[in-house]
Amino acid sequence: MPTELPQGHTSVPASAAGEVRVRAASSNDAARWDAFVLTHPEATFFHRIGWKRVIEQAFGHRSHYFLAERDGAIVGVLPLVEIKSRLFGHSLGSLPFCAYGGIVAADEAALLGLDQAAQALARTLKVGALEYRNQVAQHADWPAKDLYVTFKKAIEPEAEANMNAIPRKQRAMVRKGIKAGLTGEIDHDTTRFFQAYSTSVHRLGTPVFSRKFFQLLKDEFGDHCEVLTIVLGEQVIASVMSFYFRDEVLPYYGGGVDAARAVAGNDFMYWELMRRACERGLKVFDFGRSKRGTGSFDFKKNWGFEPAPLHYEYFLVSDSEVPEINPLNPKYRLFIQAWKKMPLAVANVIGPHIVKNLG
């Protein structure tokens, strides 16, 4: 059923044109929603409406997708997902499990209408906080989290130019993978990907997503969600699930088995993805989100990418401070160490029940 907007927050006057009306999106709006997202310069792959079905079916969370209309045309969208957990609290965000989110609007009136609707909904639901995962700051007066950055870089039109743009030490690691005989293969399912990814996150002490989640992503987004698996002969070394949006490629979930380190499997994997993106004529390699002070952050810097801050902003409702549900929080340290020691098969069964509430 579509979400009902809180009373009194359904429209915003617009001086230059007709009134902006904010309402819950329905299944009939899907094509129009994605058409707006595809053409708006500030929209991202995570604003696509397909995430609604994936998150609902993979995790069972309730979604609240709002759109703003003027004279029958969509002028703004805001995807929101509600997470209610005894362990991690009650939140509303755009968008959990995604690097980017927040309001995408054609003008200030549409932005204001969607923002008012989200804040009203947050109060009605009595959540701890409403979170926007913005690439550009929108609320200077809201508390924010200075933890995440993103890494993006232009893809050169020639493969060799991309190779030469990689700093020397990192380039040597890529060439090590090439010399070892690694090759890349496109998979049409997520079986080999899950093998590599689950091994990798377990090594980091992080609960893994369910197999169902990754298959839903592949089913929902089709060719815009691609799995590249790196092999050495018949042996799986590493694998990455990437998203394609306009002229960008975004490697989002990736990892390698224990044997990957000896042959620079992860280094070769990202180069192979970049090389293939170059051949397809894509323009931007989005290395995605990382936390400051982590190995992932350093790895991406070593490729010559410069970090750009992400602006995670919070409208506090019942919470008194910004929630800190992330592996860098000291209170999760013992849990992480214990998780690393758990047998992989057991972790893969238990993990999805935990991670679905982390967002």
C-alpha positions in Angstrom: 0.0 0.0 0.0 1.3 3.5 -0.7 2.4 5.5 2.3 0.1 8.3 3.5 1.7 11.6 3.9 1.2 13.3 7.3 -1.6 15.7 7.2 -0.6 19.3 6.4 2.4 18.4 4.3 1.0 17.6 0.9 1.8 20.7 -1.1 4.1 23.7 -1.3 3.3 26.9 -3.2 5.6 27.8 -6.1 5.9 31.3 -7.3 7.2 30.6 -10.8 4.7 27.9 -11.8 1.9 25.8 -10.4 1.7 24.3 -6.9 4.1 21.5 -6.0 2.3 18.5 -4.6 4.1 15.8 -2.7 2.7 12.3 -2.5 3.6 8.7 -2.0 4.8 6.9 -5.2 2.8 4.0 -6.4 3.8 1.1 -8.7 2.3 3.0 -11.6 4.9 5.8 -11.1 8.0 3.5 -11.6 8.8 4.3 -15.2 8.3 8.1 -14.7 10.3 8.0 -11.5 13.3 6.4 -13.2 13.0 8.7 -16.2 13.3 11.7 -13.9 16.3 10.1 -12.1 18.1 9.3 -15.3 18.0 12.9 -16.5 18.7 14.7 -13.2 22.4 15.6 -12.9 22.4 15.1 -9.1 20.7 11.7 -9.1 22.6 8.5 -8.6 22.1 4.8 -9.2 20.8 4.5 -5.7 17.8 6.8 -6.5 16.5 4.2 -9.0 13.1 2.9 -7.8 14.3 -0.7 -8.2 16.0 -0.4 -4.8 12.5 -0.3 -3.2 11.7 -3.8 -4.2 15.2 -5.1 -3.5 15.2 -3.7 0.1 11.7 -4.8 0.9 12.1 -8.3 -0.4 15.7 -8.9 0.9 15.3 -7.3 4.3 11.6 -6.9 5.0 11.9 -3.2 5.7 9.1 -0.7 5.1 9.8 1.9 2.4 8.3 5.3 1.9 9.0 6.7 -1.6 7.9 10.3 -2.1 7.6 12.2 -5.3 6.9 15.9 -6.0 4.7 16.9 -8.9 3.9 20.1 -10.6 1.3 20.3 -13.4 1.4 16.5 -13.7 5.2 16.3 -14.1 7.6 14.9 -11.6 9.9 17.6 -10.2 11.5 15.7 -7.3 11.9 12.3 -5.7 12.9 11.1 -2.2 13.4 7.4 -1.5 13.2 6.6 2.2 13.5 3.3 4.1 12.5 2.7 7.7 14.5 0.3 9.8 13.1 -0.8 13.2 15.5 -3.0 15.2 15.6 -3.8 18.9 19.4 -3.9 18.8 20.2 -0.9 16.6 17.2 1.4 17.0 14.5 2.9 14.8 15.5 5.1 11.9 14.4 6.6 8.6 16.9 7.2 5.9 17.7 7.9 2.3 19.1 5.5 1.7 20.1 2.6 3.9 22.6 0.1 2.3 23.5 2.8 -0.3 26.4 5.2 -0.4 24.3 8.1 -1.7 20.8 9.3 -1.3 18.8 12.3 -0.2 16.4 14.6 -2.1 16.7 15.0 -5.8 14.7 18.0 -7.0 14.3 20.3 -10.0 13.8 23.4 -7.9 13.7 24.8 -4.4 9.9 24.4 -4.0 10.1 20.7 -4.8 13.1 20.2 -2.4 11.2 22.0 0.3 8.1 20.0 -0.1 9.9 16.7 0.0 12.0 17.8 3.0 8.9 18.8 4.9 7.2 15.5 4.1 10.2 13.5 5.3 10.5 15.4 8.5 6.8 15.1 9.2 6.9 11.4 8.5 9.9 11.0 10.9 7.9 12.7 13.7 4.8 10.6 12.9 6.9 7.3 13.0 8.7 8.5 16.1 12.1 7.4 14.8 15.3 8.2 16.5 16.6 10.1 13.5 16.1 10.9 9.8 19.3 10.5 7.7 20.1 12.0 4.3 23.2 10.6 2.6 24.0 13.6 0.5 26.9 14.3 -1.9 26.3 18.0 -1.4 25.4 19.6 2.0 21.8 20.7 2.3 21.3 21.5 6.0 24.0 23.5 7.6 22.1 23.6 10.9 21.7 19.8 11.2 24.2 17.6 13.0 26.3 15.7 10.4 28.7 12.8 10.3 32.3 13.6 9.1 33.2 10.0 8.5 32.6 8.9 4.9 34.2 10.1 1.7 33.8 9.0 -1.9 36.4 8.5 -4.6 35.7 9.4 -8.3 38.0 9.8 -11.2 37.6 10.4 -15.0 38.3 7.4 -17.2 40.8 8.2 -19.9 39.7 7.2 -23.5 42.7 4.9 -24.0 43.5 1.9 -21.8 47.2 2.6 -21.6 46.5 6.1 -20.4 44.5 4.7 -17.5 47.3 2.3 -16.7 49.9 5.1 -16.7 47.7 7.3 -14.5 47.9 4.7 -11.7 50.7 5.7 -9.2 53.9 3.6 -9.7 53.6 1.3 -6.6 50.0 0.5 -7.3 50.7 0.0 -11.0 53.3 -2.6 -10.1 50.6 -4.5 -8.2 48.3 -4.5 -11.2 51.1 -5.8 -13.4 51.8 -8.5 -10.8 48.3 -9.8 -11.3 48.7 -9.6 -15.1 52.0 -11.5 -14.9 50.4 -14.2 -12.6 48.0 -15.0 -15.5 44.8 -13.7 -13.9 41.8 -13.2 -16.2 38.3 -11.7 -15.9 35.0 -13.4 -16.7 31.5 -11.9 -16.6 29.1 -14.1 -14.6 25.4 -14.2 -15.1 24.6 -15.3 -11.6 26.1 -14.5 -8.2 27.4 -17.9 -7.1 31.1 -17.3 -7.5 30.8 -13.7 -6.4 29.3 -14.7 -3.1 32.1 -17.2 -2.5 34.7 -14.5 -2.8 32.7 -11.7 -1.2 31.6 -13.7 1.9 35.2 -14.9 2.5 36.5 -11.3 2.3 34.0 -9.7 4.7 34.4 -12.6 7.2 38.1 -11.9 7.2 37.3 -8.3 8.2 34.9 -9.4 10.9 31.8 -8.1 9.2 28.5 -9.9 8.8 27.6 -10.8 5.2 24.5 -10.0 3.3 22.3 -12.8 2.2 22.7 -14.6 -1.1 19.1 -13.5 -1.8 20.0 -9.8 -1.6 22.7 -10.1 -4.3 20.5 -12.2 -6.6 17.7 -9.6 -6.2 20.0 -6.9 -7.2 21.1 -8.8 -10.3 17.5 -9.7 -11.2 16.2 -6.1 -10.7 18.8 -4.2 -12.5 19.8 -6.7 -15.2 22.8 -5.5 -17.3 23.1 -2.4 -15.1 24.3 -4.7 -12.3 27.3 -6.8 -13.5 29.5 -9.4 -11.8 33.1 -9.6 -12.9 35.0 -12.6 -11.5 38.8 -12.9 -11.5 40.1 -16.4 -12.0 43.5 -18.2 -12.2 42.8 -21.1 -14.4 39.7 -22.7 -12.8 40.3 -21.1 -9.3 38.1 -18.2 -8.2 40.4 -15.4 -6.9 38.2 -12.3 -6.6 34.9 -11.0 -7.7 33.1 -7.6 -7.8 29.5 -6.5 -8.3 29.3 -3.2 -10.1 26.5 -0.8 -11.0 26.3 1.1 -14.2 24.5 4.5 -14.3 24.7 6.8 -17.3 28.4 7.1 -18.1 29.7 5.8 -14.7 30.7 2.5 -13.4 30.5 1.9 -9.6 32.2 -1.2 -8.2 30.1 -1.6 -5.0 30.6 -5.0 -3.5 33.8 -6.8 -4.0 36.3 -9.2 -2.3 38.8 -11.9 -2.7 39.6 -15.3 -1.3 42.7 -15.9 0.8 44.7 -16.8 -2.3 44.1 -13.3 -3.8 46.8 -11.5 -1.8 49.7 -13.6 -3.3 48.7 -12.8 -6.9 47.4 -9.2 -6.4 43.9 -10.4 -7.1 42.0 -7.4 -5.9 44.4 -5.0 -7.6 44.0 -6.8 -10.9 40.2 -6.9 -10.5 39.7 -3.2 -10.3 42.1 -2.6 -13.2 40.2 -5.2 -15.3 37.0 -3.4 -14.5 38.5 0.0 -15.4 39.9 -1.4 -18.6 36.6 -2.8 -19.6 34.8 0.4 -18.7 37.3 2.3 -20.9 36.5 0.0 -23.8 32.8 0.6 -23.3 33.3 4.4 -23.6 32.4 5.2 -20.0 33.6 8.4 -18.5 33.7 8.0 -14.7 35.1 5.4 -12.3 33.3 5.8 -9.0 35.3 3.8 -6.4 32.5 4.4 -3.9 32.3 5.1 -0.3 35.0 4.5 2.4 35.4 5.5 6.0 38.3 7.8 6.9 41.2 6.0 8.5 40.5 2.6 7.1 42.4 0.2 4.8 39.8 0.8 2.1 40.4 4.5 2.2 44.2 4.0 1.8 43.7 1.5 -1.0 41.8 3.9 -3.1 44.2 6.8 -2.4 47.0 4.5 -3.6 45.2 4.4 -7.0 45.5 8.1 -7.3 41.9 8.9 -6.4 41.3 12.0 -4.2 38.6 11.7 -1.5 35.5 14.0 -1.6 33.5 14.3 1.6 30.0 12.9 1.8 27.5 14.9 3.9 25.5 12.5 6.0 23.0 14.8 7.7 20.6 14.0 10.6 17.2 15.4 11.7 17.0 14.2 15.3 13.6 13.2 16.5 13.9 11.0 19.7 17.7 10.6 19.5 19.8 13.1 21.4 22.9 12.6 19.2 23.9 11.3 15.8 23.8 7.4 15.7 27.2 5.7 15.4 26.4 2.3 14.0 29.6 1.4 12.2 32.6 -0.9 12.7 34.8 2.0 13.9 32.7 2.4 17.0 34.8 1.0 19.9 31.8 -0.8 21.4 31.7 -3.2 18.4 35.4 -4.1 18.6 34.9 -7.3 20.6 32.1 -8.4 18.3 34.3 -7.9 15.3 37.1 -10.0 16.7 34.8 -12.8 17.7 33.1 -12.8 14.3 36.5 -13.3 12.6 37.0 -16.5 14.6 33.6 -17.9 13.7 33.5 -20.6 11.0 32.6 -19.1 7.6 29.7 -21.5 7.1 28.1 -20.4 10.4 28.8 -16.7 9.8 27.1 -16.9 6.4 23.9 -18.3 8.1 23.8 -15.8 11.0 25.2 -12.8 9.3 22.2 -11.8 7.1 20.0 -11.6 10.2 22.3 -9.0 11.8 23.4 -7.0 8.8 19.9 -6.3 7.5 19.3 -4.0 10.5 22.6 -2.1 10.1 21.7 -0.1 7.0 
